[in-house]
Amino acid sequence: MTELQENPPAGRKYFKIGDVSRMLDVPASTLRFWEKDFRQLKPMKNKKGDRIYTLKDIEILREIKYLTHDKGLRISSATRKVKRNAENQDSNTELIKKLRDLRETLLEFKKSLD
């Protein structure tokens, strides 16, 4: 798994569909398809109509991919699970951010020791 797949680039808040497709290792057509079935997923569109995803959208997409690809759930089951998890998503996203920040701090500390 590449660095781009694990973590979005630092400092970026918005991502085009091609970037997200590479991050999640799924075709752009799959991302467009998921938009229809998962109401929580609402990427913005620019004047040209290009989809612009936020970090929150990417976290939802990661959950959808995990449920459908890794766990093998059907779209209908995954839709219900994502809907139930929507309230918990904000706290999970915050926890993930804190863990990533901690990881970065530890990596910097390790570099300073070397």
Biopython code that builds the backbone (N, CA, C, O; Angstrom):
import numpy as np
from Bio.PDB.StructureBuilder import StructureBuilder

atoms = [
    (1, "MET", "N", (0.839, -1.173, 0.000)),
    (1, "MET", "CA", (0.000, 0.000, 0.000)),
    (1, "MET", "C", (0.887, 1.241, 0.000)),
    (1, "MET", "O", (1.831, 1.328, 0.786)),
    (2, "THR", "N", (0.593, 2.193, -0.869)),
    (2, "THR", "CA", (1.414, 3.394, -0.963)),
    (2, "THR", "C", (1.033, 4.386, 0.124)),
    (2, "THR", "O", (-0.001, 4.252, 0.778)),
    (3, "GLU", "N", (1.893, 5.388, 0.301)),
    (3, "GLU", "CA", (1.633, 6.433, 1.295)),
    (3, "GLU", "C", (0.344, 7.174, 0.969)),
    (3, "GLU", "O", (-0.408, 7.534, 1.875)),
    (4, "LEU", "N", (0.078, 7.406, -0.323)),
    (4, "LEU", "CA", (-1.135, 8.105, -0.721)),
    (4, "LEU", "C", (-2.374, 7.309, -0.335)),
    (4, "LEU", "O", (-3.396, 7.897, 0.021)),
    (5, "GLN", "N", (-2.303, 5.979, -0.399)),
    (5, "GLN", "CA", (-3.451, 5.165, -0.034)),
    (5, "GLN", "C", (-3.691, 5.193, 1.467)),
    (5, "GLN", "O", (-4.843, 5.160, 1.900)),
    (6, "GLU", "N", (-2.641, 5.252, 2.271)),
    (6, "GLU", "CA", (-2.808, 5.251, 3.724)),
    (6, "GLU", "C", (-3.279, 6.597, 4.227)),
    (6, "GLU", "O", (-4.231, 6.668, 5.004)),
    (7, "ASN", "N", (-2.629, 7.668, 3.798)),
    (7, "ASN", "CA", (-2.931, 9.000, 4.295)),
    (7, "ASN", "C", (-3.035, 9.981, 3.145)),
    (7, "ASN", "O", (-2.208, 9.964, 2.234)),
    (8, "PRO", "N", (-4.058, 10.846, 3.181)),
    (8, "PRO", "CA", (-4.099, 11.914, 2.188)),
    (8, "PRO", "C", (-2.930, 12.873, 2.442)),
    (8, "PRO", "O", (-2.452, 12.967, 3.573)),
    (9, "PRO", "N", (-2.467, 13.577, 1.422)),
    (9, "PRO", "CA", (-1.366, 14.518, 1.616)),
    (9, "PRO", "C", (-1.702, 15.560, 2.681)),
    (9, "PRO", "O", (-2.820, 16.073, 2.723)),
    (10, "ALA", "N", (-0.744, 15.866, 3.530)),
    (10, "ALA", "CA", (-0.955, 16.831, 4.613)),
    (10, "ALA", "C", (-1.259, 18.205, 4.026)),
    (10, "ALA", "O", (-0.668, 18.619, 3.029)),
    (11, "GLY", "N", (-2.173, 18.885, 4.655)),
    (11, "GLY", "CA", (-2.511, 20.235, 4.234)),
    (11, "GLY", "C", (-3.616, 20.317, 3.197)),
    (11, "GLY", "O", (-4.203, 21.383, 3.014)),
    (12, "ARG", "N", (-3.908, 19.246, 2.531)),
    (12, "ARG", "CA", (-4.975, 19.268, 1.530)),
    (12, "ARG", "C", (-6.310, 18.965, 2.181)),
    (12, "ARG", "O", (-6.418, 18.074, 3.024)),
    (13, "LYS", "N", (-7.326, 19.718, 1.780)),
    (13, "LYS", "CA", (-8.674, 19.499, 2.312)),
    (13, "LYS", "C", (-9.628, 18.979, 1.245)),
    (13, "LYS", "O", (-10.659, 18.387, 1.566)),
    (14, "TYR", "N", (-9.290, 19.196, -0.017)),
    (14, "TYR", "CA", (-10.180, 18.835, -1.103)),
    (14, "TYR", "C", (-9.428, 18.008, -2.137)),
    (14, "TYR", "O", (-8.256, 18.255, -2.420)),
    (15, "PHE", "N", (-10.136, 17.009, -2.701)),
    (15, "PHE", "CA", (-9.503, 16.071, -3.614)),
    (15, "PHE", "C", (-10.409, 15.799, -4.800)),
    (15, "PHE", "O", (-11.625, 15.677, -4.649)),
    (16, "LYS", "N", (-9.809, 15.705, -5.989)),
    (16, "LYS", "CA", (-10.564, 15.351, -7.186)),
    (16, "LYS", "C", (-10.820, 13.853, -7.197)),
    (16, "LYS", "O", (-10.170, 13.095, -6.478)),
    (17, "ILE", "N", (-11.761, 13.442, -8.010)),
    (17, "ILE", "CA", (-12.180, 12.038, -8.029)),
    (17, "ILE", "C", (-11.021, 11.105, -8.397)),
    (17, "ILE", "O", (-10.940, 9.991, -7.878)),
    (18, "GLY", "N", (-10.138, 11.543, -9.274)),
    (18, "GLY", "CA", (-8.999, 10.709, -9.650)),
    (18, "GLY", "C", (-8.060, 10.460, -8.475)),
    (18, "GLY", "O", (-7.542, 9.356, -8.300)),
    (19, "ASP", "N", (-7.847, 11.503, -7.670)),
    (19, "ASP", "CA", (-6.998, 11.369, -6.484)),
    (19, "ASP", "C", (-7.605, 10.378, -5.493)),
    (19, "ASP", "O", (-6.911, 9.519, -4.949)),
    (20, "VAL", "N", (-8.905, 10.511, -5.270)),
    (20, "VAL", "CA", (-9.594, 9.627, -4.323)),
    (20, "VAL", "C", (-9.599, 8.196, -4.854)),
    (20, "VAL", "O", (-9.440, 7.242, -4.092)),
    (21, "SER", "N", (-9.781, 8.057, -6.147)),
    (21, "SER", "CA", (-9.764, 6.738, -6.776)),
    (21, "SER", "C", (-8.429, 6.037, -6.527)),
    (21, "SER", "O", (-8.399, 4.849, -6.204)),
    (22, "ARG", "N", (-7.332, 6.769, -6.675)),
    (22, "ARG", "CA", (-6.007, 6.189, -6.419)),
    (22, "ARG", "C", (-5.804, 5.906, -4.935)),
    (22, "ARG", "O", (-5.220, 4.884, -4.573)),
    (23, "MET", "N", (-6.283, 6.806, -4.072)),
    (23, "MET", "CA", (-6.145, 6.606, -2.619)),
    (23, "MET", "C", (-6.791, 5.307, -2.160)),
    (23, "MET", "O", (-6.232, 4.555, -1.361)),
    (24, "LEU", "N", (-7.997, 5.066, -2.695)),
    (24, "LEU", "CA", (-8.774, 3.914, -2.241)),
    (24, "LEU", "C", (-8.579, 2.683, -3.125)),
    (24, "LEU", "O", (-9.051, 1.595, -2.793)),
    (25, "ASP", "N", (-7.896, 2.853, -4.228)),
    (25, "ASP", "CA", (-7.656, 1.764, -5.166)),
    (25, "ASP", "C", (-8.967, 1.174, -5.685)),
    (25, "ASP", "O", (-9.145, -0.043, -5.737)),
    (26, "VAL", "N", (-9.881, 2.074, -6.068)),
    (26, "VAL", "CA", (-11.144, 1.673, -6.710)),
    (26, "VAL", "C", (-11.347, 2.580, -7.920)),
    (26, "VAL", "O", (-10.886, 3.722, -7.919)),
    (27, "PRO", "N", (-12.026, 2.090, -8.943)),
    (27, "PRO", "CA", (-12.262, 2.928, -10.126)),
    (27, "PRO", "C", (-13.154, 4.127, -9.810)),
    (27, "PRO", "O", (-13.991, 4.067, -8.909)),
    (28, "ALA", "N", (-12.972, 5.202, -10.550)),
    (28, "ALA", "CA", (-13.798, 6.402, -10.367)),
    (28, "ALA", "C", (-15.274, 6.083, -10.590)),
    (28, "ALA", "O", (-16.141, 6.672, -9.945)),
    (29, "SER", "N", (-15.557, 5.160, -11.493)),
    (29, "SER", "CA", (-16.956, 4.791, -11.753)),
    (29, "SER", "C", (-17.604, 4.186, -10.500)),
    (29, "SER", "O", (-18.798, 4.374, -10.266)),
    (30, "THR", "N", (-16.823, 3.467, -9.706)),
    (30, "THR", "CA", (-17.342, 2.894, -8.460)),
    (30, "THR", "C", (-17.684, 4.008, -7.470)),
    (30, "THR", "O", (-18.704, 3.937, -6.785)),
    (31, "LEU", "N", (-16.844, 5.027, -7.393)),
    (31, "LEU", "CA", (-17.128, 6.157, -6.504)),
    (31, "LEU", "C", (-18.414, 6.858, -6.921)),
    (31, "LEU", "O", (-19.229, 7.221, -6.073)),
    (32, "ARG", "N", (-18.597, 7.050, -8.223)),
    (32, "ARG", "CA", (-19.829, 7.687, -8.710)),
    (32, "ARG", "C", (-21.045, 6.813, -8.410)),
    (32, "ARG", "O", (-22.110, 7.324, -8.062)),
    (33, "PHE", "N", (-20.887, 5.504, -8.544)),
    (33, "PHE", "CA", (-21.977, 4.576, -8.253)),
    (33, "PHE", "C", (-22.365, 4.649, -6.779)),
    (33, "PHE", "O", (-23.550, 4.684, -6.450)),
    (34, "TRP", "N", (-21.372, 4.672, -5.891)),
    (34, "TRP", "CA", (-21.647, 4.719, -4.450)),
    (34, "TRP", "C", (-22.403, 5.981, -4.055)),
    (34, "TRP", "O", (-23.188, 5.959, -3.106)),
    (35, "GLU", "N", (-22.177, 7.084, -4.771)),
    (35, "GLU", "CA", (-22.886, 8.332, -4.467)),
    (35, "GLU", "C", (-24.397, 8.150, -4.530)),
    (35, "GLU", "O", (-25.137, 8.759, -3.757)),
    (36, "LYS", "N", (-24.846, 7.315, -5.449)),
    (36, "LYS", "CA", (-26.283, 7.108, -5.623)),
    (36, "LYS", "C", (-26.894, 6.332, -4.458)),
    (36, "LYS", "O", (-28.041, 6.577, -4.085)),
    (37, "ASP", "N", (-26.132, 5.393, -3.879)),
    (37, "ASP", "CA", (-26.671, 4.513, -2.851)),
    (37, "ASP", "C", (-26.420, 4.986, -1.423)),
    (37, "ASP", "O", (-27.125, 4.568, -0.505)),
    (38, "PHE", "N", (-25.448, 5.834, -1.226)),
    (38, "PHE", "CA", (-25.105, 6.287, 0.122)),
    (38, "PHE", "C", (-25.359, 7.784, 0.227)),
    (38, "PHE", "O", (-24.591, 8.596, -0.291)),
    (39, "ARG", "N", (-26.443, 8.136, 0.902)),
    (39, "ARG", "CA", (-26.850, 9.544, 1.000)),
    (39, "ARG", "C", (-25.872, 10.393, 1.801)),
    (39, "ARG", "O", (-25.824, 11.611, 1.630)),
    (40, "GLN", "N", (-25.086, 9.758, 2.679)),
    (40, "GLN", "CA", (-24.112, 10.496, 3.481)),
    (40, "GLN", "C", (-22.994, 11.047, 2.605)),
    (40, "GLN", "O", (-22.290, 11.975, 3.005)),
    (41, "LEU", "N", (-22.833, 10.497, 1.447)),
    (41, "LEU", "CA", (-21.761, 10.854, 0.542)),
    (41, "LEU", "C", (-22.251, 11.922, -0.430)),
    (41, "LEU", "O", (-23.041, 11.640, -1.331)),
    (42, "LYS", "N", (-21.779, 13.137, -0.241)),
    (42, "LYS", "CA", (-22.209, 14.239, -1.099)),
    (42, "LYS", "C", (-21.008, 15.109, -1.470)),
    (42, "LYS", "O", (-20.799, 16.169, -0.879)),
    (43, "PRO", "N", (-20.225, 14.662, -2.441)),
    (43, "PRO", "CA", (-19.097, 15.510, -2.841)),
    (43, "PRO", "C", (-19.590, 16.798, -3.502)),
    (43, "PRO", "O", (-20.629, 16.823, -4.161)),
    (44, "MET", "N", (-18.824, 17.852, -3.311)),
    (44, "MET", "CA", (-19.146, 19.120, -3.968)),
    (44, "MET", "C", (-18.775, 19.001, -5.441)),
    (44, "MET", "O", (-18.041, 18.099, -5.843)),
    (45, "LYS", "N", (-19.291, 19.919, -6.226)),
    (45, "LYS", "CA", (-18.924, 19.958, -7.643)),
    (45, "LYS", "C", (-18.503, 21.388, -7.981)),
    (45, "LYS", "O", (-19.112, 22.357, -7.529)),
    (46, "ASN", "N", (-17.447, 21.492, -8.785)),
    (46, "ASN", "CA", (-17.012, 22.827, -9.209)),
    (46, "ASN", "C", (-17.840, 23.274, -10.414)),
    (46, "ASN", "O", (-18.782, 22.592, -10.817)),
    (47, "LYS", "N", (-17.482, 24.415, -10.978)),
    (47, "LYS", "CA", (-18.260, 24.962, -12.096)),
    (47, "LYS", "C", (-18.285, 24.039, -13.307)),
    (47, "LYS", "O", (-19.256, 24.020, -14.064)),
    (48, "LYS", "N", (-17.211, 23.272, -13.484)),
    (48, "LYS", "CA", (-17.143, 22.334, -14.612)),
    (48, "LYS", "C", (-17.907, 21.045, -14.332)),
    (48, "LYS", "O", (-18.116, 20.239, -15.240)),
    (49, "GLY", "N", (-18.326, 20.842, -13.078)),
    (49, "GLY", "CA", (-19.046, 19.624, -12.729)),
    (49, "GLY", "C", (-18.148, 18.530, -12.175)),
    (49, "GLY", "O", (-18.608, 17.419, -11.915)),
    (50, "ASP", "N", (-16.861, 18.842, -11.993)),
    (50, "ASP", "CA", (-15.936, 17.865, -11.409)),
    (50, "ASP", "C", (-16.259, 17.666, -9.932)),
    (50, "ASP", "O", (-16.554, 18.626, -9.220)),
    (51, "ARG", "N", (-16.202, 16.429, -9.482)),
    (51, "ARG", "CA", (-16.461, 16.133, -8.084)),
    (51, "ARG", "C", (-15.254, 16.517, -7.236)),
    (51, "ARG", "O", (-14.107, 16.257, -7.602)),
    (52, "ILE", "N", (-15.536, 17.141, -6.098)),
    (52, "ILE", "CA", (-14.498, 17.534, -5.155)),
    (52, "ILE", "C", (-14.853, 16.901, -3.813)),
    (52, "ILE", "O", (-15.887, 17.217, -3.223)),
    (53, "TYR", "N", (-13.992, 16.005, -3.337)),
    (53, "TYR", "CA", (-14.236, 15.270, -2.102)),
    (53, "TYR", "C", (-13.503, 15.913, -0.929)),
    (53, "TYR", "O", (-12.381, 16.399, -1.071)),
    (54, "THR", "N", (-14.160, 15.907, 0.240)),
    (54, "THR", "CA", (-13.538, 16.390, 1.467)),
    (54, "THR", "C", (-12.951, 15.196, 2.222)),
    (54, "THR", "O", (-13.161, 14.046, 1.836)),
    (55, "LEU", "N", (-12.223, 15.473, 3.285)),
    (55, "LEU", "CA", (-11.668, 14.401, 4.102)),
    (55, "LEU", "C", (-12.780, 13.550, 4.721)),
    (55, "LEU", "O", (-12.633, 12.338, 4.871)),
    (56, "LYS", "N", (-13.891, 14.196, 5.077)),
    (56, "LYS", "CA", (-15.024, 13.445, 5.630)),
    (56, "LYS", "C", (-15.603, 12.483, 4.585)),
    (56, "LYS", "O", (-15.938, 11.340, 4.898)),
    (57, "ASP", "N", (-15.715, 12.957, 3.353)),
    (57, "ASP", "CA", (-16.183, 12.088, 2.264)),
    (57, "ASP", "C", (-15.259, 10.886, 2.107)),
    (57, "ASP", "O", (-15.720, 9.762, 1.907)),
    (58, "ILE", "N", (-13.954, 11.128, 2.199)),
    (58, "ILE", "CA", (-12.982, 10.050, 2.027)),
    (58, "ILE", "C", (-13.095, 9.028, 3.152)),
    (58, "ILE", "O", (-12.951, 7.829, 2.913)),
    (59, "GLU", "N", (-13.349, 9.484, 4.369)),
    (59, "GLU", "CA", (-13.530, 8.545, 5.482)),
    (59, "GLU", "C", (-14.774, 7.682, 5.262)),
    (59, "GLU", "O", (-14.757, 6.484, 5.542)),
    (60, "ILE", "N", (-15.847, 8.287, 4.765)),
    (60, "ILE", "CA", (-17.071, 7.528, 4.463)),
    (60, "ILE", "C", (-16.778, 6.511, 3.358)),
    (60, "ILE", "O", (-17.210, 5.361, 3.436)),
    (61, "LEU", "N", (-16.047, 6.937, 2.337)),
    (61, "LEU", "CA", (-15.699, 6.028, 1.244)),
    (61, "LEU", "C", (-14.832, 4.867, 1.728)),
    (61, "LEU", "O", (-15.000, 3.736, 1.271)),
    (62, "ARG", "N", (-13.912, 5.137, 2.645)),
    (62, "ARG", "CA", (-13.083, 4.057, 3.202)),
    (62, "ARG", "C", (-13.952, 3.032, 3.926)),
    (62, "ARG", "O", (-13.719, 1.827, 3.825)),
    (63, "GLU", "N", (-14.960, 3.522, 4.658)),
    (63, "GLU", "CA", (-15.860, 2.610, 5.355)),
    (63, "GLU", "C", (-16.677, 1.788, 4.354)),
    (63, "GLU", "O", (-16.851, 0.582, 4.532)),
    (64, "ILE", "N", (-17.171, 2.434, 3.316)),
    (64, "ILE", "CA", (-17.943, 1.733, 2.292)),
    (64, "ILE", "C", (-17.081, 0.665, 1.630)),
    (64, "ILE", "O", (-17.524, -0.469, 1.443)),
    (65, "LYS", "N", (-15.849, 1.028, 1.274)),
    (65, "LYS", "CA", (-14.961, 0.057, 0.642)),
    (65, "LYS", "C", (-14.692, -1.115, 1.583)),
    (65, "LYS", "O", (-14.713, -2.270, 1.158)),
    (66, "TYR", "N", (-14.440, -0.826, 2.852)),
    (66, "TYR", "CA", (-14.184, -1.892, 3.822)),
    (66, "TYR", "C", (-15.383, -2.845, 3.896)),
    (66, "TYR", "O", (-15.216, -4.065, 3.869)),
    (67, "LEU", "N", (-16.580, -2.284, 3.991)),
    (67, "LEU", "CA", (-17.779, -3.113, 4.124)),
    (67, "LEU", "C", (-18.059, -3.928, 2.868)),
    (67, "LEU", "O", (-18.416, -5.103, 2.955)),
    (68, "THR", "N", (-17.899, -3.309, 1.700)),
    (68, "THR", "CA", (-18.273, -3.999, 0.464)),
    (68, "THR", "C", (-17.157, -4.883, -0.094)),
    (68, "THR", "O", (-17.424, -5.987, -0.570)),
    (69, "HIS", "N", (-15.923, -4.413, -0.042)),
    (69, "HIS", "CA", (-14.822, -5.176, -0.630)),
    (69, "HIS", "C", (-14.189, -6.142, 0.360)),
    (69, "HIS", "O", (-13.982, -7.313, 0.043)),
    (70, "ASP", "N", (-13.883, -5.656, 1.554)),
    (70, "ASP", "CA", (-13.163, -6.484, 2.530)),
    (70, "ASP", "C", (-14.082, -7.456, 3.272)),
    (70, "ASP", "O", (-13.748, -8.628, 3.446)),
    (71, "LYS", "N", (-15.243, -6.957, 3.708)),
    (71, "LYS", "CA", (-16.164, -7.826, 4.446)),
    (71, "LYS", "C", (-17.151, -8.543, 3.537)),
    (71, "LYS", "O", (-17.788, -9.510, 3.954)),
    (72, "GLY", "N", (-17.283, -8.079, 2.298)),
    (72, "GLY", "CA", (-18.143, -8.754, 1.340)),
    (72, "GLY", "C", (-19.630, -8.487, 1.506)),
    (72, "GLY", "O", (-20.453, -9.271, 1.033)),
    (73, "LEU", "N", (-19.988, -7.390, 2.172)),
    (73, "LEU", "CA", (-21.410, -7.069, 2.329)),
    (73, "LEU", "C", (-21.994, -6.569, 1.019)),
    (73, "LEU", "O", (-21.294, -5.985, 0.192)),
    (74, "ARG", "N", (-23.276, -6.806, 0.844)),
    (74, "ARG", "CA", (-23.977, -6.265, -0.314)),
    (74, "ARG", "C", (-24.223, -4.778, -0.067)),
    (74, "ARG", "O", (-24.169, -4.303, 1.068)),
    (75, "ILE", "N", (-24.490, -4.070, -1.132)),
    (75, "ILE", "CA", (-24.707, -2.621, -1.040)),
    (75, "ILE", "C", (-25.835, -2.295, -0.068)),
    (75, "ILE", "O", (-25.711, -1.360, 0.722)),
    (76, "SER", "N", (-26.933, -3.047, -0.110)),
    (76, "SER", "CA", (-28.079, -2.755, 0.761)),
    (76, "SER", "C", (-27.696, -2.880, 2.241)),
    (76, "SER", "O", (-28.104, -2.055, 3.058)),
    (77, "SER", "N", (-26.921, -3.901, 2.582)),
    (77, "SER", "CA", (-26.482, -4.079, 3.971)),
    (77, "SER", "C", (-25.480, -3.003, 4.363)),
    (77, "SER", "O", (-25.534, -2.464, 5.469)),
    (78, "ALA", "N", (-24.582, -2.699, 3.467)),
    (78, "ALA", "CA", (-23.582, -1.668, 3.749)),
    (78, "ALA", "C", (-24.252, -0.307, 3.932)),
    (78, "ALA", "O", (-23.823, 0.487, 4.769)),
    (79, "THR", "N", (-25.306, -0.034, 3.150)),
    (79, "THR", "CA", (-26.028, 1.233, 3.271)),
    (79, "THR", "C", (-26.604, 1.383, 4.674)),
    (79, "THR", "O", (-26.507, 2.450, 5.280)),
    (80, "ARG", "N", (-27.200, 0.315, 5.185)),
    (80, "ARG", "CA", (-27.768, 0.372, 6.539)),
    (80, "ARG", "C", (-26.680, 0.570, 7.589)),
    (80, "ARG", "O", (-26.858, 1.343, 8.530)),
    (81, "LYS", "N", (-25.556, -0.123, 7.433)),
    (81, "LYS", "CA", (-24.459, 0.000, 8.402)),
    (81, "LYS", "C", (-23.868, 1.404, 8.395)),
    (81, "LYS", "O", (-23.617, 1.975, 9.455)),
    (82, "VAL", "N", (-23.650, 1.953, 7.230)),
    (82, "VAL", "CA", (-23.078, 3.298, 7.133)),
    (82, "VAL", "C", (-24.047, 4.313, 7.718)),
    (82, "VAL", "O", (-23.629, 5.266, 8.375)),
    (83, "LYS", "N", (-25.335, 4.113, 7.483)),
    (83, "LYS", "CA", (-26.343, 5.022, 8.029)),
    (83, "LYS", "C", (-26.314, 4.989, 9.552)),
    (83, "LYS", "O", (-26.397, 6.035, 10.196)),
    (84, "ARG", "N", (-26.194, 3.786, 10.138)),
    (84, "ARG", "CA", (-26.124, 3.657, 11.601)),
    (84, "ARG", "C", (-24.842, 4.256, 12.157)),
    (84, "ARG", "O", (-24.828, 4.803, 13.260)),
    (85, "ASN", "N", (-23.773, 4.149, 11.392)),
    (85, "ASN", "CA", (-22.474, 4.636, 11.865)),
    (85, "ASN", "C", (-22.268, 6.126, 11.638)),
    (85, "ASN", "O", (-21.252, 6.681, 12.057)),
    (86, "ALA", "N", (-23.223, 6.784, 10.977)),
    (86, "ALA", "CA", (-23.054, 8.200, 10.647)),
    (86, "ALA", "C", (-22.863, 9.057, 11.892)),
    (86, "ALA", "O", (-22.059, 9.989, 11.885)),
    (87, "GLU", "N", (-23.600, 8.747, 12.964)),
    (87, "GLU", "CA", (-23.465, 9.536, 14.182)),
    (87, "GLU", "C", (-22.090, 9.325, 14.824)),
    (87, "GLU", "O", (-21.510, 10.258, 15.379)),
    (88, "ASN", "N", (-21.581, 8.106, 14.745)),
    (88, "ASN", "CA", (-20.284, 7.795, 15.341)),
    (88, "ASN", "C", (-19.120, 8.224, 14.465)),
    (88, "ASN", "O", (-17.977, 8.235, 14.923)),
    (89, "GLN", "N", (-19.385, 8.576, 13.224)),
    (89, "GLN", "CA", (-18.328, 8.888, 12.267)),
    (89, "GLN", "C", (-17.470, 10.056, 12.721)),
    (89, "GLN", "O", (-16.246, 10.019, 12.592)),
    (90, "ASP", "N", (-18.113, 11.104, 13.259)),
    (90, "ASP", "CA", (-17.346, 12.277, 13.667)),
    (90, "ASP", "C", (-16.356, 11.951, 14.775)),
    (90, "ASP", "O", (-15.210, 12.399, 14.738)),
    (91, "SER", "N", (-16.792, 11.172, 15.762)),
    (91, "SER", "CA", (-15.881, 10.825, 16.848)),
    (91, "SER", "C", (-14.778, 9.893, 16.350)),
    (91, "SER", "O", (-13.630, 10.011, 16.779)),
    (92, "ASN", "N", (-15.109, 8.981, 15.460)),
    (92, "ASN", "CA", (-14.091, 8.088, 14.889)),
    (92, "ASN", "C", (-13.085, 8.871, 14.056)),
    (92, "ASN", "O", (-11.884, 8.612, 14.127)),
    (93, "THR", "N", (-13.565, 9.822, 13.273)),
    (93, "THR", "CA", (-12.681, 10.631, 12.448)),
    (93, "THR", "C", (-11.723, 11.430, 13.323)),
    (93, "THR", "O", (-10.537, 11.551, 13.016)),
    (94, "GLU", "N", (-12.249, 11.969, 14.406)),
    (94, "GLU", "CA", (-11.405, 12.732, 15.334)),
    (94, "GLU", "C", (-10.348, 11.835, 15.970)),
    (94, "GLU", "O", (-9.193, 12.238, 16.108)),
    (95, "LEU", "N", (-10.734, 10.636, 16.354)),
    (95, "LEU", "CA", (-9.787, 9.691, 16.947)),
    (95, "LEU", "C", (-8.704, 9.307, 15.941)),
    (95, "LEU", "O", (-7.524, 9.248, 16.287)),
    (96, "ILE", "N", (-9.100, 9.051, 14.711)),
    (96, "ILE", "CA", (-8.131, 8.701, 13.668)),
    (96, "ILE", "C", (-7.152, 9.848, 13.451)),
    (96, "ILE", "O", (-5.951, 9.625, 13.296)),
    (97, "LYS", "N", (-7.665, 11.075, 13.440)),
    (97, "LYS", "CA", (-6.783, 12.236, 13.270)),
    (97, "LYS", "C", (-5.778, 12.320, 14.413)),
    (97, "LYS", "O", (-4.595, 12.569, 14.179)),
    (98, "LYS", "N", (-6.235, 12.117, 15.640)),
    (98, "LYS", "CA", (-5.335, 12.165, 16.787)),
    (98, "LYS", "C", (-4.276, 11.070, 16.706)),
    (98, "LYS", "O", (-3.109, 11.303, 17.022)),
    (99, "LEU", "N", (-4.685, 9.880, 16.283)),
    (99, "LEU", "CA", (-3.730, 8.780, 16.151)),
    (99, "LEU", "C", (-2.702, 9.067, 15.056)),
    (99, "LEU", "O", (-1.522, 8.758, 15.219)),
    (100, "ARG", "N", (-3.138, 9.647, 13.958)),
    (100, "ARG", "CA", (-2.203, 9.992, 12.885)),
    (100, "ARG", "C", (-1.221, 11.065, 13.347)),
    (100, "ARG", "O", (-0.031, 11.001, 13.037)),
    (101, "ASP", "N", (-1.727, 12.053, 14.091)),
    (101, "ASP", "CA", (-0.845, 13.092, 14.630)),
    (101, "ASP", "C", (0.181, 12.487, 15.584)),
    (101, "ASP", "O", (1.356, 12.853, 15.562)),
    (102, "LEU", "N", (-0.275, 11.563, 16.415)),
    (102, "LEU", "CA", (0.632, 10.888, 17.342)),
    (102, "LEU", "C", (1.685, 10.101, 16.579)),
    (102, "LEU", "O", (2.861, 10.102, 16.946)),
    (103, "ARG", "N", (1.261, 9.438, 15.527)),
    (103, "ARG", "CA", (2.192, 8.668, 14.695)),
    (103, "ARG", "C", (3.270, 9.582, 14.107)),
    (103, "ARG", "O", (4.457, 9.255, 14.131)),
    (104, "GLU", "N", (2.836, 10.737, 13.578)),
    (104, "GLU", "CA", (3.789, 11.692, 13.018)),
    (104, "GLU", "C", (4.772, 12.180, 14.082)),
    (104, "GLU", "O", (5.968, 12.301, 13.815)),
    (105, "THR", "N", (4.280, 12.454, 15.263)),
    (105, "THR", "CA", (5.134, 12.913, 16.363)),
    (105, "THR", "C", (6.157, 11.837, 16.715)),
    (105, "THR", "O", (7.337, 12.128, 16.909)),
    (106, "LEU", "N", (5.695, 10.603, 16.794)),
    (106, "LEU", "CA", (6.603, 9.508, 17.119)),
    (106, "LEU", "C", (7.653, 9.287, 16.029)),
    (106, "LEU", "O", (8.813, 9.003, 16.329)),
    (107, "LEU", "N", (7.246, 9.417, 14.770)),
    (107, "LEU", "CA", (8.201, 9.275, 13.665)),
    (107, "LEU", "C", (9.254, 10.384, 13.701)),
    (107, "LEU", "O", (10.434, 10.136, 13.453)),
    (108, "GLU", "N", (8.818, 11.611, 14.010)),
    (108, "GLU", "CA", (9.768, 12.719, 14.131)),
    (108, "GLU", "C", (10.725, 12.478, 15.296)),
    (108, "GLU", "O", (11.921, 12.749, 15.192)),
    (109, "PHE", "N", (10.198, 11.972, 16.391)),
    (109, "PHE", "CA", (11.028, 11.668, 17.553)),
    (109, "PHE", "C", (12.052, 10.596, 17.209)),
    (109, "PHE", "O", (13.215, 10.682, 17.604)),
    (110, "LYS", "N", (11.606, 9.580, 16.464)),
    (110, "LYS", "CA", (12.516, 8.499, 16.046)),
    (110, "LYS", "C", (13.634, 9.044, 15.166)),
    (110, "LYS", "O", (14.793, 8.657, 15.318)),
    (111, "LYS", "N", (13.283, 9.957, 14.230)),
    (111, "LYS", "CA", (14.290, 10.561, 13.371)),
    (111, "LYS", "C", (15.316, 11.351, 14.168)),
    (111, "LYS", "O", (16.503, 11.348, 13.843)),
    (112, "SER", "N", (14.858, 12.021, 15.202)),
    (112, "SER", "CA", (15.783, 12.833, 16.007)),
    (112, "SER", "C", (16.735, 11.949, 16.806)),
    (112, "SER", "O", (17.834, 12.384, 17.150)),
    (113, "LEU", "N", (16.333, 10.726, 17.105)),
    (113, "LEU", "CA", (17.196, 9.800, 17.836)),
    (113, "LEU", "C", (18.271, 9.191, 16.946)),
    (113, "LEU", "O", (19.343, 8.820, 17.422)),
    (114, "ASP", "N", (17.982, 9.089, 15.657)),
    (114, "ASP", "CA", (18.935, 8.473, 14.718)),
    (114, "ASP", "C", (20.060, 9.369, 14.353)),
    (114, "ASP", "O", (20.931, 8.980, 13.574)),
]
sb = StructureBuilder()
sb.init_structure("model")
sb.init_model(0)
sb.init_chain("A")
sb.init_seg("    ")
for serial, (resi, resn, name, xyz) in enumerate(atoms, 1):
    if name == "N":
        sb.init_residue(resn, " ", resi, " ")
    sb.init_atom(name, np.array(xyz, "f"), 0.0, 1.0, " ", f" {name:<3s}", serial, name[0])
structure = sb.get_structure()
